[in-house]
């Protein structure tokens, strides 16, 4: 989420308005059928939904029609048990009672087009039982639909509510079973996602592993002076509370019930921001202006086990995961959610190259883990860096980095569908059209856009509780729904045509920047000092809620594939209420300003007078891992600066560019630990958890400091003196 380090004064603000504001657009994928009943465009569109594939294209739910809801049967005129049909049904039921357990326990659910083997992800134990000719007695796949009771690890229970045909799946013998399905219009995890047909209805889990002041205000209210995770960690460590407080937050802020509720809300993906300190931190990142050694204060390696737990919950409820690397050494944008508020030191300034070299190691470590067969069908997309600020960094260094990442990742995973994740590149707050034609032929890359009106530097005081522009006079929303459609849908669909897979990794209901600490701790909102109404949803009128609902539906329709920011906003300790309600999907569901069914967004833009500019698809085969994937013509990369792009780094005097400090490749790469599969009294897992490193041939060393180099502070090096010697790797450089 783009807040803090306010770059509004720069030439390109971090918003989707800017150069895209005049673009027109509408329903993103398919043109809504004008002959459909009018009410089908706003009601739950089970049988109408013009943008949706027919649920029948996927394998039938093991729970029956729409997750277990059957049709009523009229009573016969004579006793049914005396009819032939009765005995036929008896025979069928007996057969089903025998076949279903064998199917779900012994027969591995098959990938519907054979492009992904699934390996142990959905049935290593079942394969072994097939080979032996007898089923494993311990293997038991438990599936539950709407109204079923879920028992959590601690023994407590809750009721699973999913009226959309979704079902959860749990297999204690194979925790990597991918049988679950979020809803009837989404393929189960053991079937392929069909890009250009299936649509991402997603939500972020912001604030969980990268706490932000406006998302978890209680953490910051309890620690005055904290404005980002750097200062929060420093203060907590001074109290001796760093691990206790942060681990409690990781453990409780998002629960298994939240993940079940996300599936029950008709969503099918989650975007999970994670920090690089899930892997490691460095105790020496250079010296500050006073000559003191600087250590990174973050809690290292602790959140990883909770990330694994979350991925397990996503698997259980059939949700696909976009894992997003939200922080990076030195900060890629100076925002509070990059780790440290203020200075931007990634591919910028004296330590720009060194920080980028280090970040490549962390991207590599994550890719090695999530490309394992146990995880690749759940974590299907990897955002390699959140919101690098291109207006400061420049296009040349970012393009060079993106190409370097692409080549590194595909060297690890191989090319083609099912081989590692889709690689997601953020647009850097540049117009989507400026990325058209980037790396043509590249295997499965995606472009990530974060459109927000809240951060356009304007007050945005226009109301939402009045008649919507362009509507028939019965809809609320003011200018906002039409503005979302006009600004975003054309740009998104053109990008799908000209670049390839394009998603909105973040958007929200925030028409303004009101909300406790949305812009930053104790920072004045552009809206003004009278944000009280927008911070207290209990004051909102029905008209206000309807206007926000229409804005949400218009945004979803315009964006096509989206992740709302964010699922949950924590309560403030001063009011015991959510003080940034425009940003909470969960609260919006409860309050009525978020749709109960995201499919209801289909065709919304037409209602506000914005003609559709649909993406007619499909994507070109190479864009989704098909024929030609991975073949990039040499001329497509000829203009991209070679790695490392020392001569393109900003805020470095040209004569000094060749002396920019670097690290040396003499270290040992970090391998993330896999899930521990502990046996219980009744069940012993029969599958491998992997070893955390997919590509055994990837044995290159990691980077580390050169011992002879007097590095400036890697997190605050803008304007620092560049060392004249001892900081370049070479035969004599040692860590």
N, C-alpha and C positions, 0 to 999 in steps of 0.2 A: 504494500500500500504506500502510495507516494505522499509522504508528509515529511516535515522537518527539513533542515538545510535548505531553506526556501530559496529555490533558484529562479523565482518568478522574474527577477530582474535580468536574467539571462535571455539570450535571443530566442530560445525555444523552451517554453515552459513544459513541465512534465504533465501534459494532459493530452487528450485526444482531440481537443478543439482545434487550435492552431490551424495548420494548413489544410486540415480535413473538414473544417467546419462547413464548407459550402458543398460538399459532396452529397448527392442524393442517394437514397436506397430504400429498401423495404425488406420483405420477407426473404431470408437469406439463402435458402436452398431451392425450394420448389415454389412455383406460383400457386397461391391459394385458388381453389376452384371457385369461380364466381357463382356457380349454380348451387353451391352447398347452402343449406339452411343458414340464415344469418346467425342463429344462436350457436351453431356448431363452432364458430370462430372464437367464442368466449367461454363456452361451457367445457366440461371435461371431454376432450374429443376422442373418445375410445374408438368409435366406428367411423368418424368423419376425418379427423386430423389430417389435413392435406399435406403436411410436411413429414408424416411419419410412415415408416415401412410397416407393412402388416405384421403383427406379432406372429402369425402362422409361419413366417419364414424361418423361425428358429425352432429348435426341438421343443416338444411339448413339455410343459411343467410337470414334474413328478407329483405335484399336488393336485393336478387336474386343471380345469379351465379357470384362468385368472386366479391361480393360487388357491384353489379349493372350493370356490363358489360354484356349486352345481345348480342345474335347473330343477324346478319342482316337477314331480311326476304325479299325474292324475291317478287316483285310486281306480283299480279295475272293478268291473261289475261282478266278477265272481272271484272266489279266493285264488289269489295269485299262485299259491303253492301247488294248485292242481293243473297249472298250465305247463305246456312244453317250455315256454320261455323261462319259467322259474328254474327248471333243472339245467337249462343251458347256462343261465347266469351263475348258478351254483358252481358248475364246472369251471366257468371262466374265472370266478372269484378265487377258487382254489388254485387255479393255475397262476393267477396274478400274485397271490400270497406267496407262492414259491419263487416266481421269476423275479419280482421286484427286489427282494433282498439280495438275490444273487447279482442282479444288474448293478445295483448301487454300491455293493460291497466288493464284487469280484471284477466286473467289467469296467474298465476305465472309460469315462466319458470321452468321446473322440472329438478332436479338433475338426470342425466341419469342413475344412478344405485341405487339411493335411499340411498346412504350411508351418505349423509349430508342433513339435513332437510332444511338448508338455513334460516329458521325462518324469522325474519324481514329483513334479508339481501337482499332478492329479492322479497319480496312481502307481508309484514304484512298488508299493506293497501288493497292489492288485496284480501287477505283472508277475511277481514272484509266485503268487498263488496260482495264476494261470499256468505257469510253467510246470508247477508241481501237480497240477490237475485237481487240487483240492483247495477250497477257500480257507483263508486265514481265519481262525475262530475269533481273533481279537478285533479284526477290521470291522468297523461299524460306522457307516455314514448316516448321520442323523440330519434330517432336513425338516425345516419348519416354515410354515407360511403365516398368513395373517391370523392373529389371535393366538399363535403358539407361545409357549412359555420358554424363555431362554434362561438357562442357569449359568451364571458367570463363574469365573475361576474361584471367587471367594465363597461360593455357595449361595449367594443371593440370587434372586430371580427378577425378571421383568417380562411384560407381555410385548411381543413383537407385533407392531401394527403396520401393515403394508397392504393397502387395498388395490395395488397395481400389479398383482401377480408376481411379486418378488418373493424369494425364499432364501433363507440362510442355510448354511451347510457346515456341519462340524464332523470331523473324522479324527478322533484321538489317536488312531494308529497312523494316520497320515495327515499331520497338520498343514501340509501343502496341497491338500485337495482343493481343486478349483471348480467345484460343482455349483457354487452359489450364483444367484442371479438377482440383480437389483430390482428389476421390474420386467413386465412382459414385452416391452419394446426395446430392451437392451439385451444383447447376447450374454449368456453365462460366461464366466471367466475362461472356461475351457473351449470357447469358440472365438473366432476372430472378430475383432472390431472392423466394421466396414466403413472406411473413411469416405465421406461424401454422401453416405446413406444414413448411418447411425450418427446421432448428434450428441455432443457433450452437454449435459445438464449438470454442471459442477458447482462446487462450493469450496472455498479455501478454509483451512484450519489455521488461520492467522493467530499469532500470539501464543501458540502452544510451545513450540521449540525455539521461537525467536520472539520473546515477549516485547510488546510495544505498549507505551504508556496508555494509549486510548483504548486498547483491547483488554488489558489487565491492569486497570488503574490501581487496584488494591496493592499490588506489589510496589508500585512507585509511591503511593500515598504513605505507605509504611516506612519509606526510606527517602525522606526529604533530601533533595539535591540530586537524586537520580533522574537522568533525562534520556538514557539509552542503556543498553545492556552492559556497556563498559563501566559506566558509573554505578549502575545497580550492583554489578558484581563486586566492584571495589568496596562499596559501602557494606554489602553483606559479608564480604570476607573480613572486613575490619571488626565486625561483630562476631565472627566465628560461625556465621549462619549460612554461608554460601550454598553448601551442598544440601543442607536440610531444607532450606526454603525453596531452592530451585527444583529439587527432586519432588517435593510435595506438589509443586505446581505442575510438573510434567505428569505426575500420577493422577491428578484430580481435575485439571481444567477441562479436558475432553475425555469422556468416558465411553465405554462400549455402547451404552444406551444412546449416546449422541450419534455414533456411527449407524446404529440401527435406525434411528430417526431420520438420518440423512437419506438412507435408502427408502424409508417409508414416505418421504416427501417427494418421491418421483425423481430423485437425482441419481446419477450413475457414475460420477467421477468425484474424487477429492484431490485438491492441490495442497501439498504438504510442504510448507517452507521449513527448511532445516539450516542449521548453522555449520560452518566449517569446523567449529570446535566439537562437533560430534565425533570428529576424527582425532584432533589433537590441538594443542596450543603450543606456542613457543615461549620459553622463559626469557629469551633475549631477542628482541626485534630492533636493536639499535640503541642509540643514546639520545637523550633529549637535549634541549638547548643548554641545560645546566651540566651536561656531561654525565647524567645519571642513566644507568641501564634501564630499559623499559621492558616490562614483561606483560604479556596478554593476560588479563585478569579473569577471563571467562572460565566457567566450570567445564573442564575438558572430559570428553568421552562418556559422560554420565547419561546424556539424553538418548544415546544410541539404542539402548535396550527398550526405551519407550517408543522410539521410532519403529523398531521391529514389532513391538506389541501392536502398534497402530496398523501397520501393514497387515498383521494377522487378522485384526478386526475387519479391515477392508476386504480381505479375502473371504472372511466368514459371511459377509453380507453382500458380496458380489460387486463391490465398488472397485473401479480401476483407479490407479494412483498416478498423478503427476508429481514426482518428487522434485522440489525446487530448491536449488542452492541459493539461499537468500542473503548470505553474508560472505565476505571474501576478505583476505588479508589486505589491510590498508584502506578499505572501503571503496566501493565502486561508484558511490553517488553522494556520500556525505549525509545520508538520511539516518535517522535513529535506528531504523530496522536493518541497517547494514552492519551493525555492531557498534559503531562509534559515530556520534553526531559531529558534523563539522567538515573536516578536511577530506578531500578525495585524493587518494594516493595509489590507486590501481591504474596502471597504464597512464599515469599522470605524475609529473614531477620526478625528482631524483630517485625515488624508490619504486617508480611505476613498473619497470620491467621486472625487478626482483619479486614484487608482490604477485605479478601475473605468473611468473615461473612457479611460484609456490602454489598458486591456485590451480594450475594444471595438475599437480600431484593429487590434490583433493578431488578434483573431477574424475581423475583416473581411478582413485580408490573407490568412489561411489559407483562408477560404471562397472568396475570389476565385480562388485557385490550384486548389484541389481540385475546383471546379465546372467546370473546363475539360473539354471532351469527351475529352481525353487521359487524364484521371484519374478522372472521376466514376464509372466502372464498376468501379474498383478500390477507391478510398477512398469507401465507401458510407455511412459514418457518421462524424460528428465530435462528439467529446466536448468541449464548449465550455469546460469548467472542471472540473478534478478536485477533488473533495472540499472544496467550500466548507463551513466549519464553522458550520452554522446555529445551534447552541446559543449561540454567541458573537455571530454577525452578526445573527441574527434572520430570521424568515421574510419580513417585508415588503420589506427591501432585496433579498433574493435573488429573490423573485418579480418585483419590478420590473426587475431586471437580466435575468432570463430572458425576460420579455416584450420588452424592448428588443432583446435578441439575436435573438429569433425574428423580429421585424419587420424588423430590419436584414438578416438572412440571406435571408429570403424576398423581400425587395426586390431583392436581388442575383440570386438563382437563379430566381425565379418559383416557382409552386406546381405540384404534381402529380408523379407518379412519374417518376424520371429527371432531375428538375430540381434538381441539387445534392444534398448529402448529407442523410441523416436527422440531425436535431439531437438530441444526447443531453444531457440534464440530469441531474446527480448529485442524489441525494435529500437531500444535506446532512446525512446521518446522522439524518434524521427517519424515522419509520415510513412505509412505502410507502402505507399507507391514508390518510395525511394529504395525499397528492398526488392522490387520486382526484378527477377532474373538473377538473384544472388545464388551462386553455386548451382547452376542448372545441371541436372544429372545426379546430384547428391542423393544419397540413400536416406530417405525418411528424416527430413528436417522439417521443423515447424517454426512459424513466426508467432511471437507472443506480443499481444497488444494490451495495454492497460488504460482504457478510456475512462476518464473521470471529468465531470464538470466541476466538481468541488475544488479542484486544484488549478483552476484557470486564472487565479489571481484576481478574480472579480468578487463582488459582494454577493451576487446571485440571490437577490432578495425577492425576485418574482415569485408569486404564490403558486401552489400546486392544487389548492382547493377551489379552483374556478374552472369554468368550462374549458375543455382542452382545445387548443388550436387545431384546425383542420378536421374536427370531429363533427358528428351530426347534431351536436348541441346537448347530448345526454351524458357525455363522458367528462369526468374531471381530469385535471392535470395541468392546466395552464399551457405554457409554451413547452414544457419539459418532454412529454412523450414524443411529440413531433420532432423536437430538436434532436433527441437521441436517434430517431430513425434517419433523419436527414444527415446527421454528422457521421454516423457509424456504418450503416448497412452497406452503402455503396463501396466504401473503402475496404470493408472486410471481404466482400464478395469479389471485388476486383483483385484483391491480394490472393484469394484462392485461385483465381485464374492465372495471375501473373507470377506468383511465387510458389504457391502450393498450400499445404495445410496451414491454416491461420486460425488462431484461437484468441479469445479474450481471457487471458489468465487472471485478470481482476476487473471488476466493475462493482458498483454499489448503488444504493438508492439515494446517495448523498447528492442532492442538488446544490448544496452549499457546504461550507467547511465548518458548520457548527457541530458541537459535540465536545465533551470534556477531553482536552489534550489531543484532538484530532490533528491539529497543525503542529503540536509540540507542547511539552510541559510549560504551562504559564505563558504560552504564545497567543497573542490576540488573533482571533479569526478575522478573515477579510469581511465576513458578514457584518461584523460590528460586535459591540459588547452586549447585545440583547439577544443572545442565543438561547435563553431559557426555554422558550417554547419548543425549540427543536431538540433540546436535551431531555425533555420530559414527555414521553409518548402518551402518558395518561391524560394529557391535555388535548390530544389531537382529536379533531372532529371526524365524523364519518366521511365527510367530503375530503378532508385532508388524506385520510387513509386510502380512499378510492383513487385520489390523484396519484399518490405514491405507488399504488398497485398498478395503475396504468403505465406509470413511468417504468416500473420494473418489467412489465410485460413487453412494452415497446423496446426496452433495452435488450431483453432476451431475444426478441424477434430480429432486431437489427444485427445482433452479434452472431447469432447462429450457433456457435460453439463457445461456451462461456463457463467461467468460474466466478461466482459471486464472492466478494470480499466483505464479510467473512461469516462463518457459521455462527459464531458466538462472541458476544461482548460481555466481559465480566462486569459485575456491579461495583460501583464506587462505595467505599466504606463510609463516606460522609452522608450519603443519601440512601444506601442500600438499594439502589436502583441502577439500571443501565442508563448512562449519561450520553451515549452515542448511539441511539436506537436506529438511526438511518443505516447503520452498518451491520446490523444483526439479522441474518436470514431466519434464525431460530425464533427470535422475538417477533419478526415480521409475520411468520406463520401463525404464531399465537395471537397476534394483534390484528391480523387481517390485511396487512399491506404487502404481503408476499403471496404469490399464487400457491394454492394447494396442489396444483398440478402444473408443472412447467410447460407441458404441451399446450396449455391454453394460450401461450404466447403466439402461436402460429397465426399469421395474418394480421397481427395487431397493427403493424405500420400502415396497412391499407386503411384502417379505420381513422387514421389521422392524416389522410390525404397524401401519403408518401407512396408513390408507385413502386412496386417491387422491382428490384434489380437482382434477380436470383442467380445463385451459382448453380448452373445446370449440370455440372459434373459430367462424368466422374473425374477424379484426379488422374493425371497421367500415371502410367504404371510405375515409373521409376520413383515417383513422389511417395508411393506407399509401399515400396519394397519389392515391386514387380520387375518386369523386364527392363534392363538398362540401369537399374539402381546401382549407384556407385561409380558410374562412368561420367566423369567431369572432363569436358574438353579443356585442353591446356589454355586456350585463349580466354576461358571463363575465369581463370585465376591469375592471368598474366599481369593484371593491374593491381593485384592485392600485394601489399608490402610483405616481404619475407619475414619469417619469424626468427628472432625477436625484432619488432619494428622500432629499433632504437632511434632512428632518425625522424620518426613520426610522433614521438611522445611530446605532449604539450608541457609548457612551463619548464622547459629546459633550454638553456642557451645552446645554440647550434654547435659551437666549438666543443661543448662538453658532452654532446650526445654519445660520442664513442666511449666515454668514460662512465656511463651510467652503471651504478653497482648492479651486479648480478649474483646469483647463488651458484654453487658448484654441485654437480650431480655425483655425489659420493655417499648419499644416505640410503637408508633402507625404507622402502615404501611401507606405509601403514596398511595393514589388512584389517578390515572391520570384522569383528567376531560374529559368527552366525548364531542363530537361535539355539538355545540349549533344549534338547528334547529329552526331558527327564521322564522315566517310567513312573507309573502310578501303581497302586495295588491291583488295579484291574486291567490296565492297558500298558503295553510297551510299544512305543513308536517303532515302526518297521521301515522307515525311510531315512535317507541321509539328509542332514541340514545344510550340506555344502561346507566349503572351507573358507568362504568369503572372497575367493579370488578365482574368477571364471577362466581366465586365459593363463594357463601354466607356462606358456612361452613368453609371457610378458615379465621379463626379469630385469628390466632397466632400473637403475638406481633412482632414488628420489633426490631432490635438491636439499641443500643445507648451506648455512653461512660459510664463507671463506674466513678462516681464522685470522688472516692478516688484515682483513678489511674493517675499517672503522665506520660501520653503517650508521647513517642518521636514522632517527626514529621512523620506522616503516609506516606508522600511522599518522605522522605529522611532519612530513619532510618537505612540503612546499616551501621554497625559499632557502632550504638548507644548503650548506656547502657540499658540493660533490667531491668525494675523495679523489685525489689525483692519481693514486696508485693502489694496488693490492686488492681491488674489488672486481676483477674480471677473471672468469674461470680459465684455467689453462693447465698444462701438465704439472705445474708446481702448486696449484691451488689445492688446499686441504680444508676439510670441514672442521 
